[in-house]
């Protein structure tokens, strides 16, 4: 098993290395050579010094069989997708070749265009940068094009643009950036999956490692990697930051969590968690790095992006800034809690408006903060911490006005494997895992014709599973605390 795990990870690293090298060098043969070296080095390193101490006795034959099949499927799918990332004309290798929307949509395009516009456009949130002049605000958005891809709208705080601007000298054109971004995104997620598996200890960590191919095989994961949305990388970076804090690497952890927070805002919920736990050094480094990124953005790009962002912020928080709300199909695939208002509107419920969504959003925010503080006040075992961090991030992502299926399902898919890893690898557990995995894989491209009400009803399955998985983590915390209390009473009745 050790060799199979090592070389599977090596091949995965080699695939991501291939696309990154293709973006950096522009040479197919150089990329192949670099990929082969990366695959060999990673495979050899993991074989000699496993990141997760493997406990083969903790894995049932059924788990090994499921893992083996999922690993083969995941590697094939990632390799296929890499072909499309290197050569966008190879549409047949995309995640969903029969959907023009899936093939053409690129979240990364918004990052590229907005980063380029910093030096010339007074407002990087101006819709004219991303949409056609004849775009009708009453209908689905008509996007500008960059090569064969539709340009997405930019909806992030200005400090996020430090990342694409840093990569710009390495990748002067969009297609090169697209290849590098895919490799970078996949590599960061792969590292985070391994680090969290290690946190669980040998037995549960081995099970988490064997279940992790299910995350890569899932269509939402493949779709978000193809679209280049930064969501997966932000989730992974925030998780790595929390792991670094636990290992007393406060500066490195602060850099990651601060950048994730100033880029996407919702990882700031982990700062609430740190506050509840009184982890002052972690908080101090995160705050200091957040200030540093904010100041660096101001020095590099001036005040104009911030002025535009402050003007744009109410629409971001309330949802008005998202063109997706002009498309009934996009509304139907929204996992967001405030977005439930617009799903009800699809079914003819009166009074469903942005105002109602804002009220629901702020009520939910209070609930999410309360649950986060509750979790932060609990005594946690090492193996419980990654689950709590990921559950908090899931709660935070659900607060966004718009959270589409393409990347909403990634964190619950990951959480599913971690929850299952903490249970015995019985046939019953595996069946429940596969059933939940199938539910989270319910995926329907928005350009496939279907009644949006039917799509919204179907989308309720993965949306509910996302909420249930997070809730299971917090429920387990109370059960764990009760178990510790009973053990304490049994061993020391005088402590009553």
C-alpha positions in Angstrom: 0.0 0.0 0.0 2.9 2.4 0.8 4.2 2.2 -2.8 0.8 2.7 -4.3 0.0 5.7 -2.2 3.4 7.3 -2.9 3.3 6.9 -6.6 -0.3 7.9 -6.9 0.6 11.2 -5.1 3.7 11.5 -7.4 1.6 11.1 -10.5 -0.9 13.7 -9.2 1.9 16.1 -8.4 3.4 15.5 -11.9 0.1 16.4 -13.6 -0.1 19.7 -11.8 3.6 20.2 -12.4 3.0 19.7 -16.1 0.4 22.4 -16.5 2.4 24.8 -14.3 5.5 24.2 -16.3 3.6 24.6 -19.5 2.4 28.0 -18.3 5.9 29.1 -17.3 8.0 27.8 -20.1 5.6 27.7 -23.1 7.3 24.5 -24.2 5.5 21.2 -24.3 8.7 19.1 -24.0 10.1 21.1 -21.2 6.8 20.8 -19.4 6.8 17.0 -19.8 10.4 16.8 -18.6 9.6 18.9 -15.5 6.5 16.9 -14.8 8.4 13.6 -14.9 11.0 15.0 -12.5 8.3 16.3 -10.1 6.4 13.0 -10.2 9.6 11.0 -9.5 10.8 13.2 -6.7 7.4 13.4 -4.9 6.8 9.7 -5.3 10.2 8.9 -4.0 10.0 11.4 -1.1 6.6 10.2 0.0 7.6 6.6 -0.2 10.7 7.1 1.9 9.2 9.6 4.4 5.4 9.3 4.3 3.6 12.5 5.3 1.0 10.3 6.9 2.3 7.3 8.9 0.3 4.5 7.2 -1.7 2.1 9.4 -2.8 -0.7 7.0 -4.6 -2.5 9.8 -7.0 0.5 10.1 -8.3 -0.1 6.6 -10.8 -2.7 5.6 -10.6 -4.5 2.2 -13.7 -2.6 1.1 -12.0 0.8 1.8 -8.9 -0.3 -0.1 -11.1 -1.3 -3.0 -13.1 1.9 -3.1 -9.8 3.9 -2.7 -8.1 2.0 -5.5 -11.0 2.6 -8.0 -11.4 6.2 -6.9 -7.6 6.8 -7.3 -7.6 5.4 -10.8 -10.7 7.5 -11.7 -9.3 10.7 -10.2 -5.9 10.4 -11.9 -7.6 9.8 -15.2 -9.9 12.7 -14.8 -7.2 15.1 -13.6 -5.0 14.0 -16.5 -7.8 14.6 -19.0 -8.5 18.0 -17.6 -4.8 18.9 -17.8 -5.0 18.4 -21.5 -7.8 21.0 -21.8 -5.9 23.3 -19.5 -2.8 23.1 -21.6 -4.7 23.3 -24.9 -8.1 25.0 -24.7 -9.0 23.7 -28.2 -9.2 20.2 -26.8 -12.8 20.7 -25.5 -13.5 17.0 -25.4 -11.1 16.8 -22.4 -13.0 19.4 -20.3 -15.0 18.4 -17.2 -18.3 18.7 -19.0 -17.6 18.8 -22.8 -21.3 18.9 -23.8 -21.9 22.2 -21.9 -20.8 25.4 -23.6 -21.2 27.2 -20.3 -18.8 24.9 -18.5 -16.3 25.0 -21.3 -16.3 28.8 -21.8 -16.8 30.0 -18.2 -13.6 31.2 -16.6 -13.5 32.8 -13.1 -9.7 33.3 -13.6 -10.5 35.7 -16.5 -11.9 38.2 -14.1 -8.7 38.1 -12.0 -6.5 38.6 -15.1 -8.6 41.4 -16.6 -9.0 43.4 -13.3 -5.3 43.0 -12.5 -4.4 44.4 -16.0 -7.0 47.2 -15.6 -5.4 48.5 -12.4 -3.0 50.8 -14.3 -5.6 52.2 -16.6 -9.2 51.9 -15.3 -10.4 54.2 -12.5 -12.9 51.5 -11.4 -11.9 47.9 -11.5 -15.5 46.9 -10.7 -16.9 48.7 -13.7 -19.1 46.3 -15.6 -17.9 47.6 -18.9 -14.6 45.8 -18.4 -16.3 42.4 -18.3 -19.6 42.7 -20.1 -20.6 43.6 -23.7 -21.8 47.2 -24.4 -25.3 45.8 -25.3 -25.6 43.8 -22.1 -29.2 43.9 -20.8 -29.4 44.3 -17.0 -32.8 42.6 -17.1 -31.5 39.4 -18.6 -28.6 36.9 -18.4 -25.3 38.7 -18.7 -23.5 39.0 -22.1 -19.8 38.6 -21.3 -16.9 39.9 -23.2 -14.5 37.2 -24.5 -10.8 36.5 -23.9 -9.9 34.0 -26.5 -12.5 31.2 -26.3 -13.5 32.1 -22.7 -16.1 34.4 -21.3 -14.8 37.0 -19.0 -16.3 36.8 -15.5 -17.0 39.8 -13.3 -14.5 40.8 -10.5 -16.1 40.7 -7.1 -13.2 40.6 -4.6 -11.4 43.1 -2.4 -8.4 44.9 -4.0 -5.7 43.0 -2.0 -6.5 39.8 -3.8 -5.0 41.3 -6.9 -1.6 41.2 -5.4 -1.6 37.5 -6.4 -2.3 37.8 -10.1 -0.1 40.8 -10.4 2.8 38.9 -8.8 2.3 36.1 -11.3 2.0 38.5 -14.3 5.8 38.7 -15.0 5.9 34.9 -15.2 2.8 34.6 -17.4 2.4 37.6 -19.7 -0.8 36.3 -21.4 -4.0 34.8 -20.1 -3.5 31.3 -21.5 -0.1 31.0 -19.8 -1.6 32.2 -16.5 -4.5 29.7 -16.9 -2.0 26.8 -17.1 0.1 28.0 -14.2 -3.0 28.7 -12.1 -4.3 25.2 -12.6 -1.1 23.7 -11.4 -0.8 26.1 -8.4 -4.4 25.5 -7.4 -4.1 21.7 -7.6 -0.8 21.7 -5.8 -2.0 23.8 -2.8 -5.1 21.6 -2.4 -3.1 18.4 -2.6 -0.8 19.7 0.1 -3.7 20.7 2.3 -5.4 17.3 2.0 -2.2 15.6 3.0 -1.5 17.9 6.0 -5.0 17.5 7.4 -4.8 13.7 7.0 -1.6 13.8 9.1 -3.4 15.7 11.8 -5.8 12.8 12.3 -3.1 10.4 13.4 -1.9 7.1 11.8 -5.3 5.2 11.8 -7.7 7.9 10.9 -5.1 9.7 8.8 -4.6 6.6 6.7 -8.3 6.3 6.1 -8.5 10.0 5.2 -5.7 9.6 2.7 -7.4 6.6 1.1 -10.7 8.5 0.9 -9.2 11.7 -0.5 -9.4 10.6 -4.2 -13.2 10.9 -3.8 -12.6 14.7 -3.5 -10.6 14.8 -6.7 -13.0 12.5 -8.6 -16.1 14.7 -7.8 -17.4 16.8 -10.6 -17.7 20.0 -8.6 -13.9 19.7 -7.8 -13.1 19.2 -11.5 -15.3 22.0 -12.5 -13.8 24.6 -10.1 -10.3 23.6 -11.1 -11.2 24.0 -14.7 -12.9 27.4 -14.1 -9.9 28.6 -12.1 -12.0 30.0 -9.2 -9.7 30.8 -6.2 -12.2 29.3 -3.7 -10.5 25.9 -3.4 -7.1 27.6 -2.9 -8.5 29.9 -0.3 -10.1 27.1 1.6 -6.9 25.1 1.4 -4.7 28.1 2.4 -6.9 28.8 5.4 -6.7 25.2 6.6 -2.9 25.2 6.2 -2.7 28.4 8.2 -4.6 26.8 11.1 -2.3 23.8 11.0 0.8 26.2 11.1 -0.7 27.9 14.1 -0.9 24.6 15.9 2.7 23.9 15.1 3.7 27.4 16.5 4.6 28.7 13.0 2.7 31.9 13.7 4.3 34.1 11.0 3.7 31.7 8.1 0.2 30.9 9.4 -0.6 34.6 9.7 0.5 35.3 6.1 -1.8 32.6 4.8 -4.9 33.4 6.9 -4.5 37.1 6.4 -4.2 36.9 2.6 -7.2 34.5 2.5 -9.2 36.9 4.6 -8.4 40.2 2.8 -9.0 38.3 -0.5 -12.3 36.6 0.2 -13.5 38.0 3.6 -15.3 34.9 4.9 -12.0 33.2 6.2 -12.2 35.9 8.8 -14.6 33.6 10.7 -11.5 31.7 11.7 -10.2 34.8 13.3 -13.4 34.8 15.5 -12.5 31.2 16.4 -9.0 32.2 17.3 -10.4 35.0 19.4 -12.7 32.6 21.3 -9.7 30.3 22.0 -7.5 33.3 23.1 -4.8 32.4 20.6 -3.4 35.9 20.8 -0.1 35.3 18.9 -2.0 33.7 15.9 -4.4 36.6 16.0 -1.7 39.2 16.2 0.3 37.8 13.3 -2.9 37.5 11.2 -3.9 41.1 12.0 -0.4 42.4 11.3 -0.2 40.6 7.9 -3.7 41.8 7.0 -2.6 45.4 7.6 0.6 44.7 5.6 -1.3 43.4 2.6 -3.7 46.3 2.8 -0.9 48.9 2.9 1.1 47.1 0.1 -2.0 47.2 -2.1 -2.4 50.9 -1.5 1.3 51.5 -2.2 1.2 49.4 -5.4 -2.2 50.5 -6.8 -3.1 53.7 -5.1 -6.4 54.6 -3.4 -8.6 54.2 -6.5 -9.3 50.5 -6.1 -10.3 51.0 -2.5 -12.6 53.8 -3.3 -14.3 51.7 -6.0 -14.5 48.8 -3.6 -16.2 50.8 -0.8 -18.7 51.9 -3.4 -19.2 48.4 -4.6 -19.3 46.7 -1.2 -23.0 47.2 -0.3 -23.9 45.4 -3.6 -21.4 42.6 -2.8 -22.9 42.0 0.7 -26.5 42.3 -0.4 -26.2 40.4 -3.7 -27.1 43.2 -6.1 -23.6 43.2 -7.6 -23.9 39.6 -8.8 -25.2 39.2 -12.3 -26.1 35.6 -11.5 -29.3 36.8 -9.9 -30.5 37.8 -13.4 -30.5 34.2 -14.4 -33.1 31.7 -13.0 -30.8 28.7 -13.6 -28.0 30.4 -11.7 -30.4 31.2 -8.8 -31.3 27.5 -8.7 -27.8 26.2 -8.2 -26.9 28.7 -5.4 -26.0 27.0 -2.1 -26.1 30.3 -0.2 -28.4 30.8 2.8 -29.4 34.3 1.7 -29.9 32.9 -1.8 -32.8 30.8 -0.4 -34.9 33.9 -0.7 -34.5 33.9 -4.5 -35.2 30.2 -4.7 -38.5 30.8 -3.0 -39.2 33.5 -5.5 -38.8 31.0 -8.3 -41.7 29.1 -6.7 -43.8 32.2 -6.6 -43.5 33.2 -2.9 -44.3 36.9 -2.7 -42.1 39.5 -1.0 -38.8 37.7 -1.9 -36.3 40.5 -2.6 -32.8 41.6 -2.0 -34.1 43.3 1.1 -35.4 40.0 2.5 -32.1 38.3 1.5 -30.1 40.9 3.4 -32.2 40.3 6.6 -31.8 36.6 6.3 -28.1 37.0 5.6 -27.5 39.0 8.8 -29.6 36.7 10.9 -27.5 33.8 9.6 -24.3 35.7 10.3 -25.2 36.0 14.0 -25.9 32.3 14.1 -22.6 31.4 12.3 -20.6 33.7 14.7 -22.4 32.1 17.7 -21.6 28.5 16.5 -18.0 29.5 15.8 -17.6 31.0 19.3 -19.2 27.8 20.7 -16.7 25.6 18.9 -13.8 27.9 19.9 -14.6 27.5 23.6 -14.5 23.7 23.5 -11.6 21.6 24.4 -10.5 19.8 21.2 -8.4 16.8 20.5 -5.9 17.1 17.7 -7.9 14.9 15.4 -11.0 17.1 15.9 -9.4 20.3 14.9 -9.3 20.0 11.1 -13.0 19.0 11.1 -13.9 22.1 13.2 -11.8 24.4 11.0 -13.4 23.1 7.8 -16.9 23.2 9.3 -16.4 26.8 10.3 -15.3 27.7 6.8 -18.4 25.9 5.4 -20.6 28.0 7.6 -18.8 31.1 6.5 -19.1 30.4 2.8 -22.8 29.8 3.1 -23.1 33.5 4.1 -22.1 34.7 0.7 -25.1 36.0 -1.4 -24.0 33.8 -4.3 -22.3 30.4 -3.8 -22.6 28.3 -7.0 -22.5 24.5 -7.2 -19.1 24.7 -9.1 -17.2 25.4 -5.9 -19.7 25.2 -3.0 -19.4 21.4 -2.8 -15.7 21.2 -2.5 -15.4 21.8 1.3 -18.2 19.5 2.2 -16.7 16.8 0.0 -13.5 17.2 1.9 -15.3 17.3 5.2 -17.1 14.1 4.3 -13.8 12.2 3.9 -12.5 13.5 7.2 -15.7 12.6 9.1 -15.6 9.1 7.6 -11.9 8.7 8.4 -12.7 9.2 12.1 -15.1 6.2 12.0 -14.3 2.5 11.6 -14.1 1.5 7.9 -17.1 -0.8 8.0 -19.3 -1.6 5.0 -22.1 0.5 6.5 -19.8 3.5 6.8 -18.6 3.1 3.2 -22.1 2.9 1.9 -23.1 6.1 3.7 -20.0 7.8 2.4 -20.6 6.8 -1.2 -24.3 7.8 -0.9 -23.4 11.3 0.5 -20.7 11.6 -2.1 -23.2 10.9 -4.9 -25.6 13.5 -3.3 -22.9 16.2 -3.3 -22.1 15.3 -7.0 -25.6 16.2 -8.2 -24.5 18.8 -10.8 -26.4 20.4 -13.7 -24.8 23.0 -16.0 -26.9 26.1 -16.2 -27.1 26.0 -20.0 -28.8 22.6 -20.1 -32.5 23.3 -20.5 -34.6 22.4 -17.4 -37.3 24.1 -15.4 -35.4 26.2 -12.8 -37.8 25.1 -10.1 -36.9 21.5 -10.7 -33.2 22.4 -10.7 -33.6 24.3 -7.4 -35.4 21.3 -5.9 -32.6 18.9 -7.0 -30.0 21.3 -5.8 -31.6 21.2 -2.3 -30.0 17.8 -1.9 -26.3 18.8 -2.0 -27.1 22.1 -0.2 -28.8 20.2 2.7 -25.9 17.7 2.8 -23.5 20.6 3.1 -25.3 21.9 6.1 -25.8 18.5 7.7 -22.1 17.6 7.4 -21.1 20.8 9.2 -23.8 20.3 11.8 -22.5 16.8 12.5 -19.1 18.2 13.5 -20.5 20.6 16.1 -22.8 17.9 17.4 -19.8 15.6 17.8 -18.1 18.2 19.9 -20.9 18.2 22.5 -20.8 14.3 22.5 -17.1 14.3 22.9 -17.3 16.7 25.8 -19.9 14.6 27.5 -17.8 11.5 27.0 -14.8 13.2 28.6 -17.0 14.3 31.5 -18.2 10.7 32.1 -14.7 9.5 32.0 -13.6 12.1 34.5 -16.4 11.1 36.9 -15.6 7.4 36.5 -11.9 8.0 37.3 -12.3 10.7 39.9 -15.8 10.9 41.4 -14.6 13.6 43.8 -14.4 16.1 40.9 -18.2 16.2 40.8 
